[in-house]
Amino acid sequence: MNIPEEKVCVATVSQKGLTTIPKEVREFLKICEGDRVIFKIERDGTVSLQKAVFLPAEK
């Protein structure tokens, strides 16, 4: 998938603090049901979302 120059997606937060990640974002990050995500808060006030990738533990 090509990286767009800029794309804005909007989601609504429920009363319980839940939200749905927009389909375009899920597809771009290849996020599926059961995957974990990382929210990173930057010093400048921006927040980024990444798909969490876990490496298998060494035996």
Backbone torsions as a table, in degrees:
resi	resn	phi	psi	omega
1	MET	NA	135.3	178.1
2	ASN	-73.6	143.5	177.7
3	ILE	-83.0	120.1	179.2
4	PRO	-70.9	153.8	176.6
5	GLU	-59.0	-46.1	177.7
6	GLU	-159.7	138.0	179.0
7	LYS	-143.0	132.1	178.6
8	VAL	-115.1	127.8	175.9
9	CYS	-123.8	144.3	-178.4
10	VAL	-118.2	138.5	176.0
11	ALA	-132.3	154.0	179.2
12	THR	-102.0	140.4	177.6
13	VAL	-96.3	130.4	179.8
14	SER	-77.3	173.8	178.7
15	GLN	-59.0	-30.8	-179.6
16	LYS	-88.9	4.9	178.3
17	GLY	85.4	12.5	179.9
18	LEU	-91.2	151.2	175.2
19	THR	-146.3	162.4	175.3
20	THR	-105.7	129.6	176.3
21	ILE	-71.5	125.5	-178.0
22	PRO	-55.2	145.9	-176.5
23	LYS	-54.0	-43.3	-179.5
24	GLU	-59.8	-37.9	179.6
25	VAL	-70.7	-45.2	178.6
26	ARG	-58.8	-43.9	179.7
27	GLU	-66.1	-42.6	-179.0
28	PHE	-62.7	-42.3	-179.2
29	LEU	-88.5	-2.1	-178.0
30	LYS	56.5	46.8	179.2
31	ILE	-92.0	127.5	178.9
32	CYS	-117.8	168.0	177.7
33	GLU	-54.6	132.7	178.8
34	GLY	91.3	-14.2	177.1
35	ASP	-68.2	157.9	176.2
36	ARG	-108.0	151.4	179.2
37	VAL	-126.2	160.1	179.2
38	ILE	-117.3	129.9	171.6
39	PHE	-104.0	124.4	-179.7
40	LYS	-115.8	122.0	179.0
41	ILE	-95.7	121.1	-178.4
42	GLU	-91.1	159.3	179.4
43	ARG	-61.9	-28.4	-178.4
44	ASP	-82.6	3.2	176.8
45	GLY	95.4	-4.9	177.4
46	THR	-82.0	154.6	178.5
47	VAL	-124.7	132.0	177.9
48	SER	-114.1	155.4	-179.9
49	LEU	-122.1	130.1	178.6
50	GLN	-133.4	152.3	171.6
51	LYS	-75.2	130.8	178.5
52	ALA	-77.8	132.3	178.2
53	VAL	-119.6	122.5	-179.2
54	PHE	-108.0	131.7	177.3
55	LEU	-90.6	142.8	179.1
56	PRO	-63.2	143.4	179.3
57	ALA	-69.1	144.8	176.1
58	GLU	-73.2	145.4	-179.6
59	LYS	-99.9	NA	NA
